[in-house]
């Protein structure tokens, strides 16, 4: 049997030249935040060439579309699109980023 890796998510993606580093996180069994939720802690790093990263993203997008088609995942439009159609304007600046976005993509 081959070793398997579980992750609770991606913390950051860093691009340096032709190398892409993807930092994976897991929920800590011992560390808690101020709301008593498990903290996300670095667990491992995946390192890709730019080409292999692009291919991997394509494979993941196809897998996501399969989950959407099967009804397992439901996609919602981005907040800007929801606000534009409802006439409500977002009070946040356009540069406001999700906490799960790398500083490389500001």
Phi and psi in radians as a Rosetta constraint file:
Dihedral C 1 N 2 CA 2 C 2 CIRCULARHARMONIC -1.531 0.35
Dihedral N 2 CA 2 C 2 N 3 CIRCULARHARMONIC 2.548 0.35
Dihedral C 2 N 3 CA 3 C 3 CIRCULARHARMONIC -1.132 0.35
Dihedral N 3 CA 3 C 3 N 4 CIRCULARHARMONIC 2.524 0.35
Dihedral C 3 N 4 CA 4 C 4 CIRCULARHARMONIC -2.045 0.35
Dihedral N 4 CA 4 C 4 N 5 CIRCULARHARMONIC 2.709 0.35
Dihedral C 4 N 5 CA 5 C 5 CIRCULARHARMONIC -2.180 0.35
Dihedral N 5 CA 5 C 5 N 6 CIRCULARHARMONIC 2.293 0.35
Dihedral C 5 N 6 CA 6 C 6 CIRCULARHARMONIC -1.927 0.35
Dihedral N 6 CA 6 C 6 N 7 CIRCULARHARMONIC 2.455 0.35
Dihedral C 6 N 7 CA 7 C 7 CIRCULARHARMONIC -2.375 0.35
Dihedral N 7 CA 7 C 7 N 8 CIRCULARHARMONIC 2.582 0.35
Dihedral C 7 N 8 CA 8 C 8 CIRCULARHARMONIC -1.569 0.35
Dihedral N 8 CA 8 C 8 N 9 CIRCULARHARMONIC -0.114 0.35
Dihedral C 8 N 9 CA 9 C 9 CIRCULARHARMONIC 2.777 0.35
Dihedral N 9 CA 9 C 9 N 10 CIRCULARHARMONIC -3.067 0.35
Dihedral C 9 N 10 CA 10 C 10 CIRCULARHARMONIC -1.920 0.35
Dihedral N 10 CA 10 C 10 N 11 CIRCULARHARMONIC 2.252 0.35
Dihedral C 10 N 11 CA 11 C 11 CIRCULARHARMONIC -1.551 0.35
Dihedral N 11 CA 11 C 11 N 12 CIRCULARHARMONIC -0.778 0.35
Dihedral C 11 N 12 CA 12 C 12 CIRCULARHARMONIC -2.709 0.35
Dihedral N 12 CA 12 C 12 N 13 CIRCULARHARMONIC 2.605 0.35
Dihedral C 12 N 13 CA 13 C 13 CIRCULARHARMONIC -2.133 0.35
Dihedral N 13 CA 13 C 13 N 14 CIRCULARHARMONIC 2.166 0.35
Dihedral C 13 N 14 CA 14 C 14 CIRCULARHARMONIC -2.065 0.35
Dihedral N 14 CA 14 C 14 N 15 CIRCULARHARMONIC 2.258 0.35
Dihedral C 14 N 15 CA 15 C 15 CIRCULARHARMONIC -1.919 0.35
Dihedral N 15 CA 15 C 15 N 16 CIRCULARHARMONIC 2.213 0.35
Dihedral C 15 N 16 CA 16 C 16 CIRCULARHARMONIC -2.364 0.35
Dihedral N 16 CA 16 C 16 N 17 CIRCULARHARMONIC 1.762 0.35
Dihedral C 16 N 17 CA 17 C 17 CIRCULARHARMONIC 1.155 0.35
Dihedral N 17 CA 17 C 17 N 18 CIRCULARHARMONIC -2.091 0.35
Dihedral C 17 N 18 CA 18 C 18 CIRCULARHARMONIC -1.769 0.35
Dihedral N 18 CA 18 C 18 N 19 CIRCULARHARMONIC 0.237 0.35
Dihedral C 18 N 19 CA 19 C 19 CIRCULARHARMONIC -2.003 0.35
Dihedral N 19 CA 19 C 19 N 20 CIRCULARHARMONIC 2.359 0.35
Dihedral C 19 N 20 CA 20 C 20 CIRCULARHARMONIC -2.048 0.35
Dihedral N 20 CA 20 C 20 N 21 CIRCULARHARMONIC 2.204 0.35
Dihedral C 20 N 21 CA 21 C 21 CIRCULARHARMONIC -1.945 0.35
Dihedral N 21 CA 21 C 21 N 22 CIRCULARHARMONIC 2.248 0.35
Dihedral C 21 N 22 CA 22 C 22 CIRCULARHARMONIC -2.037 0.35
Dihedral N 22 CA 22 C 22 N 23 CIRCULARHARMONIC 1.985 0.35
Dihedral C 22 N 23 CA 23 C 23 CIRCULARHARMONIC -1.566 0.35
Dihedral N 23 CA 23 C 23 N 24 CIRCULARHARMONIC 2.109 0.35
Dihedral C 23 N 24 CA 24 C 24 CIRCULARHARMONIC -1.635 0.35
Dihedral N 24 CA 24 C 24 N 25 CIRCULARHARMONIC 2.593 0.35
Dihedral C 24 N 25 CA 25 C 25 CIRCULARHARMONIC -2.233 0.35
Dihedral N 25 CA 25 C 25 N 26 CIRCULARHARMONIC 2.733 0.35
Dihedral C 25 N 26 CA 26 C 26 CIRCULARHARMONIC -2.274 0.35
Dihedral N 26 CA 26 C 26 N 27 CIRCULARHARMONIC 2.733 0.35
Dihedral C 26 N 27 CA 27 C 27 CIRCULARHARMONIC -1.357 0.35
Dihedral N 27 CA 27 C 27 N 28 CIRCULARHARMONIC 2.228 0.35
Dihedral C 27 N 28 CA 28 C 28 CIRCULARHARMONIC -1.220 0.35
Dihedral N 28 CA 28 C 28 N 29 CIRCULARHARMONIC 2.366 0.35
Dihedral C 28 N 29 CA 29 C 29 CIRCULARHARMONIC -1.343 0.35
Dihedral N 29 CA 29 C 29 N 30 CIRCULARHARMONIC -0.258 0.35
Dihedral C 29 N 30 CA 30 C 30 CIRCULARHARMONIC -2.096 0.35
Dihedral N 30 CA 30 C 30 N 31 CIRCULARHARMONIC -0.558 0.35
Dihedral C 30 N 31 CA 31 C 31 CIRCULARHARMONIC -1.558 0.35
Dihedral N 31 CA 31 C 31 N 32 CIRCULARHARMONIC 2.398 0.35
Dihedral C 31 N 32 CA 32 C 32 CIRCULARHARMONIC -2.201 0.35
Dihedral N 32 CA 32 C 32 N 33 CIRCULARHARMONIC 2.619 0.35
Dihedral C 32 N 33 CA 33 C 33 CIRCULARHARMONIC -1.543 0.35
Dihedral N 33 CA 33 C 33 N 34 CIRCULARHARMONIC -3.023 0.35
Dihedral C 33 N 34 CA 34 C 34 CIRCULARHARMONIC -1.207 0.35
Dihedral N 34 CA 34 C 34 N 35 CIRCULARHARMONIC -0.239 0.35
Dihedral C 34 N 35 CA 35 C 35 CIRCULARHARMONIC -1.747 0.35
Dihedral N 35 CA 35 C 35 N 36 CIRCULARHARMONIC 0.187 0.35
Dihedral C 35 N 36 CA 36 C 36 CIRCULARHARMONIC 1.166 0.35
Dihedral N 36 CA 36 C 36 N 37 CIRCULARHARMONIC 0.356 0.35
Dihedral C 36 N 37 CA 37 C 37 CIRCULARHARMONIC -1.581 0.35
Dihedral N 37 CA 37 C 37 N 38 CIRCULARHARMONIC 2.618 0.35
Dihedral C 37 N 38 CA 38 C 38 CIRCULARHARMONIC -1.042 0.35
Dihedral N 38 CA 38 C 38 N 39 CIRCULARHARMONIC 2.410 0.35
Dihedral C 38 N 39 CA 39 C 39 CIRCULARHARMONIC -1.360 0.35
Dihedral N 39 CA 39 C 39 N 40 CIRCULARHARMONIC 2.582 0.35
Dihedral C 39 N 40 CA 40 C 40 CIRCULARHARMONIC -1.459 0.35
Dihedral N 40 CA 40 C 40 N 41 CIRCULARHARMONIC 2.146 0.35
Dihedral C 40 N 41 CA 41 C 41 CIRCULARHARMONIC -2.171 0.35
Dihedral N 41 CA 41 C 41 N 42 CIRCULARHARMONIC 2.533 0.35
Dihedral C 41 N 42 CA 42 C 42 CIRCULARHARMONIC -0.973 0.35
Dihedral N 42 CA 42 C 42 N 43 CIRCULARHARMONIC 2.359 0.35
Dihedral C 42 N 43 CA 43 C 43 CIRCULARHARMONIC -2.123 0.35
Dihedral N 43 CA 43 C 43 N 44 CIRCULARHARMONIC -0.711 0.35
Dihedral C 43 N 44 CA 44 C 44 CIRCULARHARMONIC -2.838 0.35
Dihedral N 44 CA 44 C 44 N 45 CIRCULARHARMONIC 2.863 0.35
Dihedral C 44 N 45 CA 45 C 45 CIRCULARHARMONIC -2.182 0.35
Dihedral N 45 CA 45 C 45 N 46 CIRCULARHARMONIC 2.354 0.35
Dihedral C 45 N 46 CA 46 C 46 CIRCULARHARMONIC -1.776 0.35
Dihedral N 46 CA 46 C 46 N 47 CIRCULARHARMONIC 2.379 0.35
Dihedral C 46 N 47 CA 47 C 47 CIRCULARHARMONIC -2.136 0.35
Dihedral N 47 CA 47 C 47 N 48 CIRCULARHARMONIC 2.168 0.35
Dihedral C 47 N 48 CA 48 C 48 CIRCULARHARMONIC -2.150 0.35
Dihedral N 48 CA 48 C 48 N 49 CIRCULARHARMONIC 2.733 0.35
Dihedral C 48 N 49 CA 49 C 49 CIRCULARHARMONIC -1.332 0.35
Dihedral N 49 CA 49 C 49 N 50 CIRCULARHARMONIC 2.817 0.35
Dihedral C 49 N 50 CA 50 C 50 CIRCULARHARMONIC -1.007 0.35
Dihedral N 50 CA 50 C 50 N 51 CIRCULARHARMONIC -0.737 0.35
Dihedral C 50 N 51 CA 51 C 51 CIRCULARHARMONIC -1.119 0.35
Dihedral N 51 CA 51 C 51 N 52 CIRCULARHARMONIC -0.790 0.35
Dihedral C 51 N 52 CA 52 C 52 CIRCULARHARMONIC -1.218 0.35
Dihedral N 52 CA 52 C 52 N 53 CIRCULARHARMONIC -0.559 0.35
Dihedral C 52 N 53 CA 53 C 53 CIRCULARHARMONIC -1.115 0.35
Dihedral N 53 CA 53 C 53 N 54 CIRCULARHARMONIC -0.809 0.35
Dihedral C 53 N 54 CA 54 C 54 CIRCULARHARMONIC -1.046 0.35
Dihedral N 54 CA 54 C 54 N 55 CIRCULARHARMONIC -0.737 0.35
Dihedral C 54 N 55 CA 55 C 55 CIRCULARHARMONIC -1.115 0.35
Dihedral N 55 CA 55 C 55 N 56 CIRCULARHARMONIC -0.689 0.35
Dihedral C 55 N 56 CA 56 C 56 CIRCULARHARMONIC -1.138 0.35
Dihedral N 56 CA 56 C 56 N 57 CIRCULARHARMONIC -0.705 0.35
Dihedral C 56 N 57 CA 57 C 57 CIRCULARHARMONIC -1.084 0.35
Dihedral N 57 CA 57 C 57 N 58 CIRCULARHARMONIC -0.722 0.35
Dihedral C 57 N 58 CA 58 C 58 CIRCULARHARMONIC -1.061 0.35
Dihedral N 58 CA 58 C 58 N 59 CIRCULARHARMONIC -0.773 0.35
Dihedral C 58 N 59 CA 59 C 59 CIRCULARHARMONIC -1.101 0.35
Dihedral N 59 CA 59 C 59 N 60 CIRCULARHARMONIC -0.741 0.35
Dihedral C 59 N 60 CA 60 C 60 CIRCULARHARMONIC -1.164 0.35
Dihedral N 60 CA 60 C 60 N 61 CIRCULARHARMONIC -0.657 0.35
Dihedral C 60 N 61 CA 61 C 61 CIRCULARHARMONIC -1.106 0.35
Dihedral N 61 CA 61 C 61 N 62 CIRCULARHARMONIC -0.681 0.35
Dihedral C 61 N 62 CA 62 C 62 CIRCULARHARMONIC -1.164 0.35
Dihedral N 62 CA 62 C 62 N 63 CIRCULARHARMONIC -0.705 0.35
Dihedral C 62 N 63 CA 63 C 63 CIRCULARHARMONIC -1.118 0.35
Dihedral N 63 CA 63 C 63 N 64 CIRCULARHARMONIC -0.741 0.35
Dihedral C 63 N 64 CA 64 C 64 CIRCULARHARMONIC -1.075 0.35
Dihedral N 64 CA 64 C 64 N 65 CIRCULARHARMONIC -0.762 0.35
Dihedral C 64 N 65 CA 65 C 65 CIRCULARHARMONIC -1.076 0.35
Dihedral N 65 CA 65 C 65 N 66 CIRCULARHARMONIC -0.653 0.35
Dihedral C 65 N 66 CA 66 C 66 CIRCULARHARMONIC -1.098 0.35
Dihedral N 66 CA 66 C 66 N 67 CIRCULARHARMONIC -0.684 0.35
Dihedral C 66 N 67 CA 67 C 67 CIRCULARHARMONIC -1.176 0.35
Dihedral N 67 CA 67 C 67 N 68 CIRCULARHARMONIC -0.682 0.35
Dihedral C 67 N 68 CA 68 C 68 CIRCULARHARMONIC -1.118 0.35
Dihedral N 68 CA 68 C 68 N 69 CIRCULARHARMONIC -0.825 0.35
Dihedral C 68 N 69 CA 69 C 69 CIRCULARHARMONIC -1.066 0.35
Dihedral N 69 CA 69 C 69 N 70 CIRCULARHARMONIC -0.585 0.35
Dihedral C 69 N 70 CA 70 C 70 CIRCULARHARMONIC -1.417 0.35
Dihedral N 70 CA 70 C 70 N 71 CIRCULARHARMONIC -0.131 0.35
Dihedral C 70 N 71 CA 71 C 71 CIRCULARHARMONIC 1.458 0.35
Dihedral N 71 CA 71 C 71 N 72 CIRCULARHARMONIC 0.135 0.35
Dihedral C 71 N 72 CA 72 C 72 CIRCULARHARMONIC -1.323 0.35
Dihedral N 72 CA 72 C 72 N 73 CIRCULARHARMONIC -0.605 0.35
Dihedral C 72 N 73 CA 73 C 73 CIRCULARHARMONIC -2.143 0.35
Dihedral N 73 CA 73 C 73 N 74 CIRCULARHARMONIC 2.407 0.35
Dihedral C 73 N 74 CA 74 C 74 CIRCULARHARMONIC -1.969 0.35
Dihedral N 74 CA 74 C 74 N 75 CIRCULARHARMONIC 2.198 0.35
Dihedral C 74 N 75 CA 75 C 75 CIRCULARHARMONIC -1.554 0.35
Dihedral N 75 CA 75 C 75 N 76 CIRCULARHARMONIC 2.463 0.35
Dihedral C 75 N 76 CA 76 C 76 CIRCULARHARMONIC -2.087 0.35
Dihedral N 76 CA 76 C 76 N 77 CIRCULARHARMONIC 2.594 0.35
Dihedral C 76 N 77 CA 77 C 77 CIRCULARHARMONIC -1.184 0.35
Dihedral N 77 CA 77 C 77 N 78 CIRCULARHARMONIC 2.717 0.35
Dihedral C 77 N 78 CA 78 C 78 CIRCULARHARMONIC -1.014 0.35
Dihedral N 78 CA 78 C 78 N 79 CIRCULARHARMONIC 2.732 0.35
Dihedral C 78 N 79 CA 79 C 79 CIRCULARHARMONIC -0.957 0.35
Dihedral N 79 CA 79 C 79 N 80 CIRCULARHARMONIC -0.704 0.35
Dihedral C 79 N 80 CA 80 C 80 CIRCULARHARMONIC -1.059 0.35
Dihedral N 80 CA 80 C 80 N 81 CIRCULARHARMONIC -0.722 0.35
Dihedral C 80 N 81 CA 81 C 81 CIRCULARHARMONIC -1.201 0.35
Dihedral N 81 CA 81 C 81 N 82 CIRCULARHARMONIC -0.713 0.35
Dihedral C 81 N 82 CA 82 C 82 CIRCULARHARMONIC -1.098 0.35
Dihedral N 82 CA 82 C 82 N 83 CIRCULARHARMONIC -0.767 0.35
Dihedral C 82 N 83 CA 83 C 83 CIRCULARHARMONIC -1.180 0.35
Dihedral N 83 CA 83 C 83 N 84 CIRCULARHARMONIC -0.652 0.35
Dihedral C 83 N 84 CA 84 C 84 CIRCULARHARMONIC -1.149 0.35
Dihedral N 84 CA 84 C 84 N 85 CIRCULARHARMONIC -0.678 0.35
Dihedral C 84 N 85 CA 85 C 85 CIRCULARHARMONIC -1.348 0.35
Dihedral N 85 CA 85 C 85 N 86 CIRCULARHARMONIC -0.433 0.35
Dihedral C 85 N 86 CA 86 C 86 CIRCULARHARMONIC -1.671 0.35
Dihedral N 86 CA 86 C 86 N 87 CIRCULARHARMONIC -0.107 0.35
Dihedral C 86 N 87 CA 87 C 87 CIRCULARHARMONIC 1.434 0.35
Dihedral N 87 CA 87 C 87 N 88 CIRCULARHARMONIC 0.066 0.35
Dihedral C 87 N 88 CA 88 C 88 CIRCULARHARMONIC -1.657 0.35
Dihedral N 88 CA 88 C 88 N 89 CIRCULARHARMONIC 2.379 0.35
Dihedral C 88 N 89 CA 89 C 89 CIRCULARHARMONIC -1.826 0.35
Dihedral N 89 CA 89 C 89 N 90 CIRCULARHARMONIC 2.417 0.35
Dihedral C 89 N 90 CA 90 C 90 CIRCULARHARMONIC -1.270 0.35
Dihedral N 90 CA 90 C 90 N 91 CIRCULARHARMONIC 2.270 0.35
Dihedral C 90 N 91 CA 91 C 91 CIRCULARHARMONIC -1.366 0.35
Dihedral N 91 CA 91 C 91 N 92 CIRCULARHARMONIC -0.198 0.35
Dihedral C 91 N 92 CA 92 C 92 CIRCULARHARMONIC -1.414 0.35
Dihedral N 92 CA 92 C 92 N 93 CIRCULARHARMONIC 2.592 0.35
Dihedral C 92 N 93 CA 93 C 93 CIRCULARHARMONIC -1.203 0.35
Dihedral N 93 CA 93 C 93 N 94 CIRCULARHARMONIC 2.730 0.35
Dihedral C 93 N 94 CA 94 C 94 CIRCULARHARMONIC -1.101 0.35
Dihedral N 94 CA 94 C 94 N 95 CIRCULARHARMONIC -0.325 0.35
Dihedral C 94 N 95 CA 95 C 95 CIRCULARHARMONIC -1.564 0.35
Dihedral N 95 CA 95 C 95 N 96 CIRCULARHARMONIC 0.039 0.35
Dihedral C 95 N 96 CA 96 C 96 CIRCULARHARMONIC -1.185 0.35
Dihedral N 96 CA 96 C 96 N 97 CIRCULARHARMONIC 2.229 0.35
Dihedral C 96 N 97 CA 97 C 97 CIRCULARHARMONIC -1.951 0.35
Dihedral N 97 CA 97 C 97 N 98 CIRCULARHARMONIC 2.665 0.35
Dihedral C 97 N 98 CA 98 C 98 CIRCULARHARMONIC -1.161 0.35
Dihedral N 98 CA 98 C 98 N 99 CIRCULARHARMONIC 2.653 0.35
Dihedral C 98 N 99 CA 99 C 99 CIRCULARHARMONIC -1.170 0.35
Dihedral N 99 CA 99 C 99 N 100 CIRCULARHARMONIC -0.254 0.35
Dihedral C 99 N 100 CA 100 C 100 CIRCULARHARMONIC -1.713 0.35
Dihedral N 100 CA 100 C 100 N 101 CIRCULARHARMONIC 0.410 0.35
Dihedral C 100 N 101 CA 101 C 101 CIRCULARHARMONIC -1.977 0.35
Dihedral N 101 CA 101 C 101 N 102 CIRCULARHARMONIC 2.325 0.35
Dihedral C 101 N 102 CA 102 C 102 CIRCULARHARMONIC -1.134 0.35
Dihedral N 102 CA 102 C 102 N 103 CIRCULARHARMONIC 2.554 0.35
Dihedral C 102 N 103 CA 103 C 103 CIRCULARHARMONIC -1.153 0.35
Dihedral N 103 CA 103 C 103 N 104 CIRCULARHARMONIC -0.219 0.35
Dihedral C 103 N 104 CA 104 C 104 CIRCULARHARMONIC -1.269 0.35
Dihedral N 104 CA 104 C 104 N 105 CIRCULARHARMONIC -0.248 0.35
Dihedral C 104 N 105 CA 105 C 105 CIRCULARHARMONIC -2.108 0.35
Dihedral N 105 CA 105 C 105 N 106 CIRCULARHARMONIC 0.762 0.35
